[in-house]
Amino acid sequence: MTDSPADKTGDLYNEMHQQTARILWPELQRHYARGVIIIVAAELDLIDVATVMAQNNLQQVETWLQDGMLRRAQDDDARRWQEHTTEFWSCVVAPWVLVQESA
């Protein structure tokens, strides 16, 4: 896991933590159809990413995008998730739905 750019003691971090939940692929399909699913690499903490995005820290988000640690879900992802009825950890940072596959 990388160093956390988010303040883990802040109210926003706690709010993002409370909004994080497990979800199955069928429940995410409609969000995929809207093009709003962002995959968070396993090396990152989902709540850290949600907090940074909610703070509109564009510099950190851009770094993660360039490093491939964040990316939009693609058709190949959706096919794989459909085949395996994948379970995720998810957090909504409107308009985005951030997901990480459960281990």
LINQUIJO-V590293 format. One record per run of one state. SS is the DSSP state (hx for helix, st for strand, lp for the rest). FROM is the first residue (numbers start at 0). TO is the last residue. If there is no record, write none. Layout:
[[SS	FROM	TO] [SS	FROM	TO]]
//
This chain:
[[lp	0	9] [hx	10	17] [lp	18	19] [st	20	23] [hx	24	32] [lp	33	35] [st	36	39] [lp	40	44] [hx	45	53] [lp	54	56] [hx	57	65] [lp	66	68] [st	69	71] [lp	72	73] [hx	74	83] [lp	84	85] [st	86	92] [lp	93	94] [st	95	100] [lp	101	102]]
//
